[in-house]
């Protein structure tokens, strides 16, 4: 199963405006990352289909998107106060089939910066001029399921060990303005 899922294409669509009703609920416009996958194996695959984490580096234009359990450690000085892992959204991709995963991504990211008081502040930076997409996508031949009464740390361990993670890095073409 280790190489049964191929990432065929990735692309980012421009921000989609929200409806008046969504705006009243403080929903903001989002980019959409479209990921085309193909199951080249003989068994159905349960592919994680929602964002589990993301990061953006405005200096390099790299958008990192996790549709897998993040393997990053917490930044120095940040302590986990409450840990509530959740069962990932999953979609089935049948053998020989292709599917497109549509992943909404906010149009801005909140970044930690040095500050007064407790020593840190946050700034909101737009996610724009994305030049490279780094993607992690997790899948397995069985769905991930919750175990009632399982501790958060045990569940995180199972999430990290479940199935296979494929990576794809893609340079994106620069858009011409005007």
PyMOL CGO cylinders between C-alpha atoms (Angstrom):
from pymol import cmd
from pymol.cgo import CYLINDER

trace = [
    CYLINDER, 0.00, 0.00, 0.00, 2.96, 2.31, 0.46, 0.3, 1, 1, 1, 1, 1, 1,
    CYLINDER, 2.96, 2.31, 0.46, 2.74, 3.79, -3.02, 0.3, 1, 1, 1, 1, 1, 1,
    CYLINDER, 2.74, 3.79, -3.02, -0.88, 3.10, -4.04, 0.3, 1, 1, 1, 1, 1, 1,
    CYLINDER, -0.88, 3.10, -4.04, -1.92, 6.76, -3.97, 0.3, 1, 1, 1, 1, 1, 1,
    CYLINDER, -1.92, 6.76, -3.97, -0.44, 9.16, -6.49, 0.3, 1, 1, 1, 1, 1, 1,
    CYLINDER, -0.44, 9.16, -6.49, -0.82, 12.92, -6.31, 0.3, 1, 1, 1, 1, 1, 1,
    CYLINDER, -0.82, 12.92, -6.31, -1.35, 13.86, -9.95, 0.3, 1, 1, 1, 1, 1, 1,
    CYLINDER, -1.35, 13.86, -9.95, -1.84, 17.61, -9.73, 0.3, 1, 1, 1, 1, 1, 1,
    CYLINDER, -1.84, 17.61, -9.73, -2.17, 20.49, -7.29, 0.3, 1, 1, 1, 1, 1, 1,
    CYLINDER, -2.17, 20.49, -7.29, -3.43, 23.97, -7.98, 0.3, 1, 1, 1, 1, 1, 1,
    CYLINDER, -3.43, 23.97, -7.98, -4.64, 26.98, -6.07, 0.3, 1, 1, 1, 1, 1, 1,
    CYLINDER, -4.64, 26.98, -6.07, -7.78, 28.80, -7.12, 0.3, 1, 1, 1, 1, 1, 1,
    CYLINDER, -7.78, 28.80, -7.12, -8.19, 32.53, -6.39, 0.3, 1, 1, 1, 1, 1, 1,
    CYLINDER, -8.19, 32.53, -6.39, -10.03, 33.61, -3.24, 0.3, 1, 1, 1, 1, 1, 1,
    CYLINDER, -10.03, 33.61, -3.24, -13.76, 33.02, -3.33, 0.3, 1, 1, 1, 1, 1, 1,
    CYLINDER, -13.76, 33.02, -3.33, -15.93, 35.83, -1.92, 0.3, 1, 1, 1, 1, 1, 1,
    CYLINDER, -15.93, 35.83, -1.92, -18.29, 34.83, 0.88, 0.3, 1, 1, 1, 1, 1, 1,
    CYLINDER, -18.29, 34.83, 0.88, -22.02, 35.45, 0.93, 0.3, 1, 1, 1, 1, 1, 1,
    CYLINDER, -22.02, 35.45, 0.93, -23.55, 38.25, 3.01, 0.3, 1, 1, 1, 1, 1, 1,
    CYLINDER, -23.55, 38.25, 3.01, -24.87, 35.63, 5.43, 0.3, 1, 1, 1, 1, 1, 1,
    CYLINDER, -24.87, 35.63, 5.43, -21.38, 34.15, 5.88, 0.3, 1, 1, 1, 1, 1, 1,
    CYLINDER, -21.38, 34.15, 5.88, -19.86, 37.61, 6.33, 0.3, 1, 1, 1, 1, 1, 1,
    CYLINDER, -19.86, 37.61, 6.33, -22.38, 38.33, 9.09, 0.3, 1, 1, 1, 1, 1, 1,
    CYLINDER, -22.38, 38.33, 9.09, -21.07, 35.18, 10.83, 0.3, 1, 1, 1, 1, 1, 1,
    CYLINDER, -21.07, 35.18, 10.83, -17.50, 36.53, 10.41, 0.3, 1, 1, 1, 1, 1, 1,
    CYLINDER, -17.50, 36.53, 10.41, -16.60, 33.95, 7.75, 0.3, 1, 1, 1, 1, 1, 1,
    CYLINDER, -16.60, 33.95, 7.75, -13.86, 35.28, 5.51, 0.3, 1, 1, 1, 1, 1, 1,
    CYLINDER, -13.86, 35.28, 5.51, -12.98, 34.48, 1.92, 0.3, 1, 1, 1, 1, 1, 1,
    CYLINDER, -12.98, 34.48, 1.92, -10.72, 31.50, 1.33, 0.3, 1, 1, 1, 1, 1, 1,
    CYLINDER, -10.72, 31.50, 1.33, -8.30, 30.18, -1.23, 0.3, 1, 1, 1, 1, 1, 1,
    CYLINDER, -8.30, 30.18, -1.23, -9.04, 26.68, -2.50, 0.3, 1, 1, 1, 1, 1, 1,
    CYLINDER, -9.04, 26.68, -2.50, -6.22, 24.18, -2.94, 0.3, 1, 1, 1, 1, 1, 1,
    CYLINDER, -6.22, 24.18, -2.94, -7.32, 21.47, -5.36, 0.3, 1, 1, 1, 1, 1, 1,
    CYLINDER, -7.32, 21.47, -5.36, -5.49, 18.16, -5.12, 0.3, 1, 1, 1, 1, 1, 1,
    CYLINDER, -5.49, 18.16, -5.12, -6.04, 15.51, -7.78, 0.3, 1, 1, 1, 1, 1, 1,
    CYLINDER, -6.04, 15.51, -7.78, -5.20, 11.97, -6.62, 0.3, 1, 1, 1, 1, 1, 1,
    CYLINDER, -5.20, 11.97, -6.62, -5.33, 8.51, -8.17, 0.3, 1, 1, 1, 1, 1, 1,
    CYLINDER, -5.33, 8.51, -8.17, -5.56, 5.13, -6.48, 0.3, 1, 1, 1, 1, 1, 1,
    CYLINDER, -5.56, 5.13, -6.48, -3.29, 2.85, -8.53, 0.3, 1, 1, 1, 1, 1, 1,
    CYLINDER, -3.29, 2.85, -8.53, -3.66, -0.05, -6.10, 0.3, 1, 1, 1, 1, 1, 1,
    CYLINDER, -3.66, -0.05, -6.10, -6.11, -2.96, -5.91, 0.3, 1, 1, 1, 1, 1, 1,
    CYLINDER, -6.11, -2.96, -5.91, -7.99, -1.91, -2.73, 0.3, 1, 1, 1, 1, 1, 1,
    CYLINDER, -7.99, -1.91, -2.73, -10.09, 1.12, -1.79, 0.3, 1, 1, 1, 1, 1, 1,
    CYLINDER, -10.09, 1.12, -1.79, -8.12, 3.83, 0.03, 0.3, 1, 1, 1, 1, 1, 1,
    CYLINDER, -8.12, 3.83, 0.03, -9.33, 6.08, 2.85, 0.3, 1, 1, 1, 1, 1, 1,
    CYLINDER, -9.33, 6.08, 2.85, -7.74, 9.43, 2.02, 0.3, 1, 1, 1, 1, 1, 1,
    CYLINDER, -7.74, 9.43, 2.02, -7.65, 12.28, 4.54, 0.3, 1, 1, 1, 1, 1, 1,
    CYLINDER, -7.65, 12.28, 4.54, -9.63, 15.07, 2.92, 0.3, 1, 1, 1, 1, 1, 1,
    CYLINDER, -9.63, 15.07, 2.92, -9.45, 18.08, 5.24, 0.3, 1, 1, 1, 1, 1, 1,
    CYLINDER, -9.45, 18.08, 5.24, -6.72, 20.40, 6.40, 0.3, 1, 1, 1, 1, 1, 1,
    CYLINDER, -6.72, 20.40, 6.40, -5.03, 19.31, 9.66, 0.3, 1, 1, 1, 1, 1, 1,
    CYLINDER, -5.03, 19.31, 9.66, -2.51, 22.15, 9.65, 0.3, 1, 1, 1, 1, 1, 1,
    CYLINDER, -2.51, 22.15, 9.65, -0.91, 24.78, 7.47, 0.3, 1, 1, 1, 1, 1, 1,
    CYLINDER, -0.91, 24.78, 7.47, 1.84, 27.39, 7.44, 0.3, 1, 1, 1, 1, 1, 1,
    CYLINDER, 1.84, 27.39, 7.44, 2.89, 30.16, 5.10, 0.3, 1, 1, 1, 1, 1, 1,
    CYLINDER, 2.89, 30.16, 5.10, 6.26, 31.85, 4.77, 0.3, 1, 1, 1, 1, 1, 1,
    CYLINDER, 6.26, 31.85, 4.77, 5.71, 35.22, 3.12, 0.3, 1, 1, 1, 1, 1, 1,
    CYLINDER, 5.71, 35.22, 3.12, 9.44, 35.71, 2.53, 0.3, 1, 1, 1, 1, 1, 1,
    CYLINDER, 9.44, 35.71, 2.53, 9.75, 32.58, 0.36, 0.3, 1, 1, 1, 1, 1, 1,
    CYLINDER, 9.75, 32.58, 0.36, 6.13, 32.26, -0.79, 0.3, 1, 1, 1, 1, 1, 1,
    CYLINDER, 6.13, 32.26, -0.79, 5.93, 28.65, 0.48, 0.3, 1, 1, 1, 1, 1, 1,
    CYLINDER, 5.93, 28.65, 0.48, 2.51, 27.38, 1.56, 0.3, 1, 1, 1, 1, 1, 1,
    CYLINDER, 2.51, 27.38, 1.56, 2.77, 24.18, 3.60, 0.3, 1, 1, 1, 1, 1, 1,
    CYLINDER, 2.77, 24.18, 3.60, -0.44, 22.19, 3.80, 0.3, 1, 1, 1, 1, 1, 1,
    CYLINDER, -0.44, 22.19, 3.80, -1.01, 19.13, 5.97, 0.3, 1, 1, 1, 1, 1, 1,
    CYLINDER, -1.01, 19.13, 5.97, -3.77, 16.67, 5.14, 0.3, 1, 1, 1, 1, 1, 1,
    CYLINDER, -3.77, 16.67, 5.14, -1.94, 14.40, 7.54, 0.3, 1, 1, 1, 1, 1, 1,
    CYLINDER, -1.94, 14.40, 7.54, -1.34, 14.43, 11.26, 0.3, 1, 1, 1, 1, 1, 1,
    CYLINDER, -1.34, 14.43, 11.26, 1.23, 17.22, 11.74, 0.3, 1, 1, 1, 1, 1, 1,
    CYLINDER, 1.23, 17.22, 11.74, 4.62, 15.92, 12.83, 0.3, 1, 1, 1, 1, 1, 1,
    CYLINDER, 4.62, 15.92, 12.83, 5.84, 19.31, 14.00, 0.3, 1, 1, 1, 1, 1, 1,
    CYLINDER, 5.84, 19.31, 14.00, 6.71, 19.94, 17.60, 0.3, 1, 1, 1, 1, 1, 1,
    CYLINDER, 6.71, 19.94, 17.60, 5.33, 23.00, 19.33, 0.3, 1, 1, 1, 1, 1, 1,
    CYLINDER, 5.33, 23.00, 19.33, 7.45, 26.14, 18.95, 0.3, 1, 1, 1, 1, 1, 1,
    CYLINDER, 7.45, 26.14, 18.95, 9.75, 27.02, 21.86, 0.3, 1, 1, 1, 1, 1, 1,
    CYLINDER, 9.75, 27.02, 21.86, 7.87, 28.76, 24.65, 0.3, 1, 1, 1, 1, 1, 1,
    CYLINDER, 7.87, 28.76, 24.65, 4.47, 27.35, 23.65, 0.3, 1, 1, 1, 1, 1, 1,
    CYLINDER, 4.47, 27.35, 23.65, 2.85, 24.88, 26.02, 0.3, 1, 1, 1, 1, 1, 1,
    CYLINDER, 2.85, 24.88, 26.02, -0.15, 22.71, 25.11, 0.3, 1, 1, 1, 1, 1, 1,
    CYLINDER, -0.15, 22.71, 25.11, -2.90, 23.66, 27.53, 0.3, 1, 1, 1, 1, 1, 1,
    CYLINDER, -2.90, 23.66, 27.53, -5.63, 21.48, 26.10, 0.3, 1, 1, 1, 1, 1, 1,
    CYLINDER, -5.63, 21.48, 26.10, -5.28, 18.65, 23.61, 0.3, 1, 1, 1, 1, 1, 1,
    CYLINDER, -5.28, 18.65, 23.61, -8.36, 17.45, 21.72, 0.3, 1, 1, 1, 1, 1, 1,
    CYLINDER, -8.36, 17.45, 21.72, -7.35, 15.40, 18.67, 0.3, 1, 1, 1, 1, 1, 1,
    CYLINDER, -7.35, 15.40, 18.67, -10.15, 14.58, 16.26, 0.3, 1, 1, 1, 1, 1, 1,
    CYLINDER, -10.15, 14.58, 16.26, -10.92, 11.89, 13.73, 0.3, 1, 1, 1, 1, 1, 1,
    CYLINDER, -10.92, 11.89, 13.73, -9.83, 13.20, 10.32, 0.3, 1, 1, 1, 1, 1, 1,
    CYLINDER, -9.83, 13.20, 10.32, -12.30, 13.72, 7.49, 0.3, 1, 1, 1, 1, 1, 1,
    CYLINDER, -12.30, 13.72, 7.49, -11.72, 10.90, 5.03, 0.3, 1, 1, 1, 1, 1, 1,
    CYLINDER, -11.72, 10.90, 5.03, -12.91, 10.08, 1.54, 0.3, 1, 1, 1, 1, 1, 1,
    CYLINDER, -12.91, 10.08, 1.54, -12.80, 6.73, -0.22, 0.3, 1, 1, 1, 1, 1, 1,
    CYLINDER, -12.80, 6.73, -0.22, -10.94, 6.51, -3.51, 0.3, 1, 1, 1, 1, 1, 1,
    CYLINDER, -10.94, 6.51, -3.51, -11.76, 3.24, -5.25, 0.3, 1, 1, 1, 1, 1, 1,
    CYLINDER, -11.76, 3.24, -5.25, -9.08, 1.20, -7.10, 0.3, 1, 1, 1, 1, 1, 1,
    CYLINDER, -9.08, 1.20, -7.10, -8.23, 2.73, -10.48, 0.3, 1, 1, 1, 1, 1, 1,
    CYLINDER, -8.23, 2.73, -10.48, -10.24, 5.87, -9.70, 0.3, 1, 1, 1, 1, 1, 1,
    CYLINDER, -10.24, 5.87, -9.70, -9.25, 9.53, -9.50, 0.3, 1, 1, 1, 1, 1, 1,
    CYLINDER, -9.25, 9.53, -9.50, -10.65, 12.12, -7.09, 0.3, 1, 1, 1, 1, 1, 1,
    CYLINDER, -10.65, 12.12, -7.09, -10.17, 15.82, -6.46, 0.3, 1, 1, 1, 1, 1, 1,
    CYLINDER, -10.17, 15.82, -6.46, -9.86, 17.06, -2.88, 0.3, 1, 1, 1, 1, 1, 1,
    CYLINDER, -9.86, 17.06, -2.88, -10.94, 20.69, -2.40, 0.3, 1, 1, 1, 1, 1, 1,
    CYLINDER, -10.94, 20.69, -2.40, -9.20, 22.19, 0.64, 0.3, 1, 1, 1, 1, 1, 1,
    CYLINDER, -9.20, 22.19, 0.64, -10.28, 25.67, 1.78, 0.3, 1, 1, 1, 1, 1, 1,
    CYLINDER, -10.28, 25.67, 1.78, -7.39, 27.74, 3.17, 0.3, 1, 1, 1, 1, 1, 1,
    CYLINDER, -7.39, 27.74, 3.17, -7.75, 31.14, 4.89, 0.3, 1, 1, 1, 1, 1, 1,
    CYLINDER, -7.75, 31.14, 4.89, -6.46, 34.14, 2.95, 0.3, 1, 1, 1, 1, 1, 1,
    CYLINDER, -6.46, 34.14, 2.95, -4.38, 35.27, 5.94, 0.3, 1, 1, 1, 1, 1, 1,
    CYLINDER, -4.38, 35.27, 5.94, -2.35, 33.66, 8.68, 0.3, 1, 1, 1, 1, 1, 1,
    CYLINDER, -2.35, 33.66, 8.68, -1.63, 34.80, 12.21, 0.3, 1, 1, 1, 1, 1, 1,
    CYLINDER, -1.63, 34.80, 12.21, 2.11, 34.78, 12.95, 0.3, 1, 1, 1, 1, 1, 1,
    CYLINDER, 2.11, 34.78, 12.95, 3.78, 35.04, 16.34, 0.3, 1, 1, 1, 1, 1, 1,
    CYLINDER, 3.78, 35.04, 16.34, 6.22, 37.96, 16.79, 0.3, 1, 1, 1, 1, 1, 1,
    CYLINDER, 6.22, 37.96, 16.79, 8.13, 39.32, 19.79, 0.3, 1, 1, 1, 1, 1, 1,
    CYLINDER, 8.13, 39.32, 19.79, 6.03, 41.72, 21.82, 0.3, 1, 1, 1, 1, 1, 1,
    CYLINDER, 6.03, 41.72, 21.82, 5.46, 43.53, 25.05, 0.3, 1, 1, 1, 1, 1, 1,
    CYLINDER, 5.46, 43.53, 25.05, 3.81, 42.13, 28.16, 0.3, 1, 1, 1, 1, 1, 1,
    CYLINDER, 3.81, 42.13, 28.16, 3.93, 38.36, 28.01, 0.3, 1, 1, 1, 1, 1, 1,
    CYLINDER, 3.93, 38.36, 28.01, 6.70, 38.57, 25.43, 0.3, 1, 1, 1, 1, 1, 1,
    CYLINDER, 6.70, 38.57, 25.43, 4.79, 37.76, 22.28, 0.3, 1, 1, 1, 1, 1, 1,
    CYLINDER, 4.79, 37.76, 22.28, 2.28, 39.32, 19.96, 0.3, 1, 1, 1, 1, 1, 1,
    CYLINDER, 2.28, 39.32, 19.96, 0.61, 38.26, 16.76, 0.3, 1, 1, 1, 1, 1, 1,
    CYLINDER, 0.61, 38.26, 16.76, 0.39, 39.86, 13.33, 0.3, 1, 1, 1, 1, 1, 1,
    CYLINDER, 0.39, 39.86, 13.33, -1.94, 38.87, 10.55, 0.3, 1, 1, 1, 1, 1, 1,
    CYLINDER, -1.94, 38.87, 10.55, -0.25, 38.38, 7.19, 0.3, 1, 1, 1, 1, 1, 1,
    CYLINDER, -0.25, 38.38, 7.19, -2.04, 37.81, 3.89, 0.3, 1, 1, 1, 1, 1, 1,
    CYLINDER, -2.04, 37.81, 3.89, -1.47, 34.53, 2.09, 0.3, 1, 1, 1, 1, 1, 1,
    CYLINDER, -1.47, 34.53, 2.09, -0.62, 35.82, -1.37, 0.3, 1, 1, 1, 1, 1, 1,
    CYLINDER, -0.62, 35.82, -1.37, 2.02, 35.35, -4.05, 0.3, 1, 1, 1, 1, 1, 1,
    CYLINDER, 2.02, 35.35, -4.05, 2.29, 31.63, -3.28, 0.3, 1, 1, 1, 1, 1, 1,
    CYLINDER, 2.29, 31.63, -3.28, 5.28, 30.37, -5.26, 0.3, 1, 1, 1, 1, 1, 1,
    CYLINDER, 5.28, 30.37, -5.26, 5.55, 26.85, -3.91, 0.3, 1, 1, 1, 1, 1, 1,
    CYLINDER, 5.55, 26.85, -3.91, 3.14, 24.34, -2.36, 0.3, 1, 1, 1, 1, 1, 1,
    CYLINDER, 3.14, 24.34, -2.36, 4.47, 21.71, 0.04, 0.3, 1, 1, 1, 1, 1, 1,
    CYLINDER, 4.47, 21.71, 0.04, 1.82, 19.07, 0.65, 0.3, 1, 1, 1, 1, 1, 1,
    CYLINDER, 1.82, 19.07, 0.65, 1.53, 16.11, 3.04, 0.3, 1, 1, 1, 1, 1, 1,
    CYLINDER, 1.53, 16.11, 3.04, -1.41, 13.74, 2.45, 0.3, 1, 1, 1, 1, 1, 1,
    CYLINDER, -1.41, 13.74, 2.45, -2.24, 10.71, 4.60, 0.3, 1, 1, 1, 1, 1, 1,
    CYLINDER, -2.24, 10.71, 4.60, -4.17, 7.60, 3.55, 0.3, 1, 1, 1, 1, 1, 1,
    CYLINDER, -4.17, 7.60, 3.55, -4.74, 3.99, 4.56, 0.3, 1, 1, 1, 1, 1, 1,
    CYLINDER, -4.74, 3.99, 4.56, -6.59, 0.89, 3.41, 0.3, 1, 1, 1, 1, 1, 1,
    CYLINDER, -6.59, 0.89, 3.41, -8.80, 1.10, 6.52, 0.3, 1, 1, 1, 1, 1, 1,
    CYLINDER, -8.80, 1.10, 6.52, -10.52, 4.20, 7.94, 0.3, 1, 1, 1, 1, 1, 1,
    CYLINDER, -10.52, 4.20, 7.94, -9.17, 5.86, 11.05, 0.3, 1, 1, 1, 1, 1, 1,
    CYLINDER, -9.17, 5.86, 11.05, -11.72, 5.40, 13.83, 0.3, 1, 1, 1, 1, 1, 1,
    CYLINDER, -11.72, 5.40, 13.83, -12.04, 6.80, 17.32, 0.3, 1, 1, 1, 1, 1, 1,
    CYLINDER, -12.04, 6.80, 17.32, -11.59, 4.54, 20.34, 0.3, 1, 1, 1, 1, 1, 1,
    CYLINDER, -11.59, 4.54, 20.34, -13.89, 5.60, 23.17, 0.3, 1, 1, 1, 1, 1, 1,
    CYLINDER, -13.89, 5.60, 23.17, -11.94, 6.43, 26.33, 0.3, 1, 1, 1, 1, 1, 1,
    CYLINDER, -11.94, 6.43, 26.33, -8.58, 6.71, 24.54, 0.3, 1, 1, 1, 1, 1, 1,
    CYLINDER, -8.58, 6.71, 24.54, -6.24, 9.38, 25.91, 0.3, 1, 1, 1, 1, 1, 1,
    CYLINDER, -6.24, 9.38, 25.91, -5.37, 12.34, 23.64, 0.3, 1, 1, 1, 1, 1, 1,
    CYLINDER, -5.37, 12.34, 23.64, -1.70, 11.35, 23.55, 0.3, 1, 1, 1, 1, 1, 1,
    CYLINDER, -1.70, 11.35, 23.55, -2.54, 7.75, 22.57, 0.3, 1, 1, 1, 1, 1, 1,
    CYLINDER, -2.54, 7.75, 22.57, -4.89, 8.97, 19.85, 0.3, 1, 1, 1, 1, 1, 1,
    CYLINDER, -4.89, 8.97, 19.85, -2.21, 11.36, 18.51, 0.3, 1, 1, 1, 1, 1, 1,
    CYLINDER, -2.21, 11.36, 18.51, 0.20, 8.44, 18.40, 0.3, 1, 1, 1, 1, 1, 1,
    CYLINDER, 0.20, 8.44, 18.40, -2.28, 6.33, 16.43, 0.3, 1, 1, 1, 1, 1, 1,
    CYLINDER, -2.28, 6.33, 16.43, -2.99, 9.25, 14.07, 0.3, 1, 1, 1, 1, 1, 1,
    CYLINDER, -2.99, 9.25, 14.07, 0.74, 9.64, 13.33, 0.3, 1, 1, 1, 1, 1, 1,
    CYLINDER, 0.74, 9.64, 13.33, 1.19, 5.90, 12.73, 0.3, 1, 1, 1, 1, 1, 1,
    CYLINDER, 1.19, 5.90, 12.73, -1.97, 5.31, 10.68, 0.3, 1, 1, 1, 1, 1, 1,
    CYLINDER, -1.97, 5.31, 10.68, -1.39, 4.40, 7.05, 0.3, 1, 1, 1, 1, 1, 1,
    CYLINDER, -1.39, 4.40, 7.05, 1.02, 6.20, 4.78, 0.3, 1, 1, 1, 1, 1, 1,
    CYLINDER, 1.02, 6.20, 4.78, 1.93, 9.85, 4.22, 0.3, 1, 1, 1, 1, 1, 1,
    CYLINDER, 1.93, 9.85, 4.22, 2.80, 10.98, 0.70, 0.3, 1, 1, 1, 1, 1, 1,
    CYLINDER, 2.80, 10.98, 0.70, 4.56, 14.27, 0.06, 0.3, 1, 1, 1, 1, 1, 1,
    CYLINDER, 4.56, 14.27, 0.06, 4.46, 16.50, -2.97, 0.3, 1, 1, 1, 1, 1, 1,
    CYLINDER, 4.46, 16.50, -2.97, 6.29, 19.75, -3.50, 0.3, 1, 1, 1, 1, 1, 1,
    CYLINDER, 6.29, 19.75, -3.50, 5.37, 21.88, -6.47, 0.3, 1, 1, 1, 1, 1, 1,
    CYLINDER, 5.37, 21.88, -6.47, 6.63, 25.19, -7.81, 0.3, 1, 1, 1, 1, 1, 1,
    CYLINDER, 6.63, 25.19, -7.81, 3.68, 27.29, -8.92, 0.3, 1, 1, 1, 1, 1, 1,
    CYLINDER, 3.68, 27.29, -8.92, 3.67, 29.50, -11.97, 0.3, 1, 1, 1, 1, 1, 1,
    CYLINDER, 3.67, 29.50, -11.97, 3.68, 33.22, -11.22, 0.3, 1, 1, 1, 1, 1, 1,
    CYLINDER, 3.68, 33.22, -11.22, 0.50, 34.99, -12.18, 0.3, 1, 1, 1, 1, 1, 1,
    CYLINDER, 0.50, 34.99, -12.18, 0.65, 37.96, -14.44, 0.3, 1, 1, 1, 1, 1, 1,
    CYLINDER, 0.65, 37.96, -14.44, -1.17, 40.94, -13.03, 0.3, 1, 1, 1, 1, 1, 1,
    CYLINDER, -1.17, 40.94, -13.03, -3.42, 43.17, -15.03, 0.3, 1, 1, 1, 1, 1, 1,
]
cmd.load_cgo(trace, "trace")
